Amino acid sequence: MSALAHLVAATAPARHAVLGPGAHLPHGAPPPVLGANLVSDLHELFAYHFMVTALAAGTVVAVLAAAVGWVMVLRRQSFAGHTLAVVGFPGAAGATLVGLPIAVGYFGACVAAALVIAAVPRGRAGSSRGAESAVTGAVQAFALAAGVLFVNLYNGFLNGVDALLFGSFLGITDSQVWALTAVAVGALALLVLLGRPLLFASVDPDVARARGVPVRALSLAFVVLLGVAVAAASEITGSLLVFALLVMPAAAAQQVTARPGLGLVLSVALGLLVTWSGLAVAYFSIYPSGFYLTSFGFAVYLVAAGVRGVSEARSRRVAALGRGA
């Protein structure tokens, strides 16, 4: 059994409690029922403060993950993003084990792993990309092993540890939403500041380097920024769900358009659509919100890939007709 399979199996006894928002209503409240009246359903969705804060936190996470994820996919660093998401779990579990705040574990582990990954030079040569993948894989393997160790050190008492893996948009306090918003604003401001040179260095690092762009420093800054974004989002989504919000809206947007501005806006819009719809459907269900968010994100990607396929097929037919004429 792989380390990840062992880790997921170890948390199985507690995962039954990670249900949809509808399962966390106040005692005695009737279960929510999705009806034909959309206005009434929306009113019921916002009737409880825990859903308001869940939607607020989901909005912040969706915007942050989609924006940073768009650059991540463009730079072909999805494996690095996945590794940072995985690293967050042993960091948070280790912090909990020794009595530190969970946020310390998330940010400490993700930023440390980001610095290790960023230490590998990136370039056009295949050997550079191969070296980065090898280091990233090694970091992920060690993180998974550490996560298994920390889970076992709990001696089977896993209450709350399941949320580190699978997340929980529920029970979020207003102060947590504000703290998440502050981190997201800072991260997005840095992304905007790096904007143009980072895009240039991502698309053609050799030419950017020749033009005097600090490619190495930008690469380091972005991977650390990715680590910070993953850590901030993981406090809400858990270590396994954050990667879906990082990669799926961004990948779908890049299937539709190669224009940077439009692609970034579309990525954020799709991230919000997936998050809002996932949480809304989960409210009327007993099943985990993470299942709906991931499924809707995958569906959006499939639709985008289908649209691209149809567009390319149409372009080929038009080109063939032009040659025939």
Secondary structure, DSSP 8 states (H G I E B T S, - for coil): --HHHHHHHHTHHHHTT---GGGG--TT-------S-HHHHHHHHTSSHHHHHHHHHHHHHHHHHHHHHHHHHHTT-HHHHHHHHHHHHHHHHHHHHHT--HHHHHHHHHHHHHHHHHTS---SSHHHHHHHHHHHHHHHHHHHHHHHHHHHHTTT--TTHHHHHH--STT--HHHHHHHHHHHHHHHHHHHHHHHHHHHHHH-HHHHHHTT--HHHHHHHHHHHHHHHHHHHHHHH-TTTHHHHHHHHHHHHHHH---HHHHHHHHHHHHHHHHHHHHHHHHTSSS-HHHHHHHHHHHHHHHHHHHHHHHHHHHHHHHHHHHH-
